[in-house]
Amino acid sequence: VMCAGLGSAADSLTALRILLFEERRCTWEELRATLKADWEGREPLRLYVSGRLPKWGNNLPEPDALARKIADAVAERINRAPNARGGFFQTGMWSIDWAQRYGGMTGATPDGRRAGEEMSKNISPTMGADVNGVTALIDSATAIDCADLPGDFPLDVMMHPATVQGEEGLAAMRTLLYAYLAKYGMAIHFNIFDAAVLEDAQKHPEKYTGLQVRVCGWNVRFNDLAEKEQNAYIERARRIAE
């Protein structure tokens, strides 16, 4: 059984505690109305939640602990539950493109996400939430008990081409891979992107017929993605370049 939105859920629970109980910036009723209105009229609050509150994927105690509790609860409910074919279910934190489908069916959430926007995918944080580097991202992802996720749990890592150029860049990338595996990580997907290249590929697809992106255990040609999916990769590439 695949799951999506782990990072989004951990970030939302963190935001609820801080907004409602620690800082008391709003009440339950006010936040409910804000989310129902898709953050309309509350943009300063949304930006505060999106950019200032702790987010999973940065090796921070609270969101990491919440992500593990969520994963543990899901795994306890799913693992070993009988299926209709005489076997049993296993939990897998992989989402393929369902992170966007689920997001399209989900209203605004307390982590600053607007209605219809994609959820976090695989075992990865919300797009753009990981701001403390790849090492911190790996520490957060591997804080989850991998034994609870026998159905696989890929981690998505996007890096700028400048960070992996030459022998030193490849050595750094290899070190990250080994660090992830040493912490019992299962699968890791590297996308090495320059936002300008992706933007040009979207405008001039005929020039980039061989450009591929890593999705969830396989590659897909960038030209074959829907515009919304292309935009998600472009936005992520813009964020890592900032």
N, C-alpha and C positions, 0 to 999 in steps of 0.2 A: 504494500500500500504506500503510495507516494504522498509526500506532504510538502506544502509550500507555505511561505509566510512566517517562518520561524523568527527571523530578524525583525520583521514588522511587528510581530506580537510582543517580543521582548521590549522593543522600543516603546510600544504603546503602553505597556504596563508600567514601564519606568516613568513615562510622561504623566500617567494618571496619578502615581504616588506623589510626584513633585508638584504638579499643578494643583491638585485638590487638597493634599494633606500637608506637604512641607511648606510650599510658598503661598498656598491659598490664593492663587491668581484668579480662580473662578470656582463656581459651585458645580455640582453634578448637573443641575438643570441648565446652567449656562453653557456648559461644555456639550451637553446633549443637543441643545439648540444650535450651537456653533457647528457641530458635525453634521446635523441635519441640513444646515444651510451651506454645507461644503466650504466652511471657513469664510464665507462671504461676509465682508465687513469686519473680519478679525485677522487681517493679514499680518499686522505686527505680532500678534500672538502666535500665528502659524510659523512665521519666520523664526521666532524665539524658540519654539518647540523643535523645529527642523534643524536649526543651526547651533543651538546653545546647550541643549540637554544631552546627557550621556546617551550614547548609542552603542548597540552591540557591534562587535567587530573591531573594537579599539583596546581590547584587553583591560576592560574596566570591570570592577567587581560586581556591581549591581546588575547591569544588563546581562553579563555573562552568566551569573547565577540564575537569573530568570530564564534565559534561553535553555539552560540545562534542566530546570524544573519542567519547562514546557515539553522538552524532548523526552524527559523521563515519563511524564504523564501520558504522552501520546504512545510511547513504546509500551508502557504497561497495559494500555487499553487494546493495542493492536497485536503485539507479538504473541504468537501461539494461539490466537483465536482461530477456531476451525473455519475453513472455507467450504464451499459447496463441492469441491472435488476430492474430498478426503484428506486434504492437507491442512496447512495452517498459514495464516498471514504473517508477514514480516514487515517491519517498519523501514521505509526508505525515505531519506530526506533529499529526494531529487524531484524536480518539478517540470523538467523539459520546458515547454512554453506555457504551462498552466499558471505560472506566476502572473502572466499577463491576463489570462482568461479569468482566473479568480479575482484579480484586481479589477477587471472590467465589470464584475458582478458585485463588487463590494463598495460600500459607501466610504465617506471620509473616515479616517481613523485618528486616534489621539496623538500619533507620532508626527503629525503634520502632513500626512499623505492626503491628497485630494481624491474625491470619488472617481473611480475608473482607472486610476493610475496603477501600475503594476505593483505586485507585492514583492517582497524579497524572494529570491529564487534559490533552489538547492539549499546548501547549508551556508549561504552567503548573506552578508548584511544588506540592509536597505541600500539602494543605489546612492552612492555618494556619502554614506554614513561613516565609512571607515576612513578616518583621516590621520591615524597614527602610524601608518605604514603597514607593509605586508607582514612583517614579523608579528605585530600586534594582532593583525587579522588572523593569522595562523594560531596564535595563542587562544583567541576567543573561540575559534571553530573547534579546536581540539580540547577545549574545556568540557565539551559534551562527551559522555561516555559512549565510545564507538561500539561497544558490545551491545548497546541497546538498538543499534541501527544496522542490522544484518542485511538489509535491502539496499545498502550503498548510501553514501552521503558525499557527493562531489562539492568541492569548494571552487568558486570562480575567482580568479585573480586577473585583474587587468593592469598592465604596466605600459609606460611610455617607451617607445623604441630606444630612446637615448639611454635608458637605464640598463639595457641588456646588450649594448653594442660591444663588440670586441671580445677578447678572451676574458677580461675582467668581468664584463657584463654577464657572459655565459656562466662564469664561475659563481657569481652572485645568485643567478637563477637556480643553478644546481644546488647551492647551499640551502635556498628556500625549500626546494623540493625535498631534500633529505631531512630538513628540520620538520616538515609536515609529516613525512612518513615515520620519523622517529617518535613522534607524538601520537602514532597510531591513526594518522589520517588515511582515508581510503582512496580518494581520487581527487586530483586537482587539475583545473582547467586554466591554462594561461592564454590570454588574449593580449597580444602586443600591438597596440593601436596608437595612431596619431589621429586626433580628431579631424584635422584638416584633410587627411586622406579619405576618411569615411564620408565627410561632407561632399568631397569632390566625387566620390563613388556614387553617392546618392543622386547627384546632379548629372553625372556622365557615366551611367552604368556600362556603356559599351567599352569604356577604357579599363574596366576592372572585372572582366568576366571570370578571372581566376581568384579573386579576393574571397577568402573564406573566414568564417568566425566559428569559434567553439561554442557549442550550445549545451549539450548534456551528454557527454560520452561520444559525440560525433561532431563533424564539421558540417556547416551549411554555407552555400555560396551567399555572400552578402546581397547579391542582386535578387535572390529568391525570397528574401525576407519581406514581410509586409512593411510599409512605411513606418508604422508605429513601432515595430520591432527594431528597425534600423535606427530610429530616433533614440531608442533606449541605449543602444550601443554608442551612438554619437555623444549623447549626454554624459554617459559614464566616462568616455574618453576625454571630454572637456574637463571634467572634474579632476581627473588625475593629473592633468596638465597644469592646473591652477596652482 
